[in-house]
Amino acid sequence: MIDIKRMADPTDGKYFYPQTHYLAVQGLTEYVNSLIGNKTEYAKYVKDLKSINTPGLFYFDSNTVNKPANIPKGILQAIFIDEDNGMIEVLTTNYYFNVVNGVVSDIQERM
């Protein structure tokens, strides 16, 4: 049997067991990593802004059709309830597009 040593916390004097504490933290780290997994997601280039009908990250540049005239390039985050209804946000701005029944609105500004 391995003797588990306890240590006193220097600030409050309460005792704790370092090995047990380490295993608890290690177990928590593994559990959180299992929930997160490898979910690295990269933005996809979009040729026509009005063709977006799935959630995700997208980016556009000066060659993109139907892009906002006052924004030369940017990153979009699309959130959809279904493929016909959702919202497309231009990240780091106050601008967004509503998608209702498959029709993309003109650019709108959050107040």
NORCOR-V747669 format. One record per backbone hydrogen bond with DSSP energy under -0.5 kcal/mol. NH is the residue of the N-H (numbers start at 0). CO is the residue of the C=O. If there is no record, write none. Layout:
NH_CO, NH_CO
//
This chain:
3_1, 4_2, 6_15, 8_13, 12_8, 15_6, 17_15, 20_16, 21_17, 22_18, 23_19, 24_20, 25_21, 26_22, 27_23, 28_24, 29_25, 30_26, 31_27, 32_28, 33_29, 34_30, 35_31, 36_32, 38_36, 43_56, 45_58, 48_64, 50_47, 51_48, 55_77, 57_75, 58_43, 59_73, 63_60, 64_46, 66_63, 70_67, 73_59, 75_57, 76_88, 77_55, 77_75, 78_86, 80_84, 81_84, 84_81, 85_98, 86_78, 87_96, 88_76, 88_86, 89_94, 90_74, 90_88, 92_89, 95_107, 96_87, 98_85, 99_97, 99_102, 101_83, 102_99, 103_101, 104_97, 107_95, 109_93
//
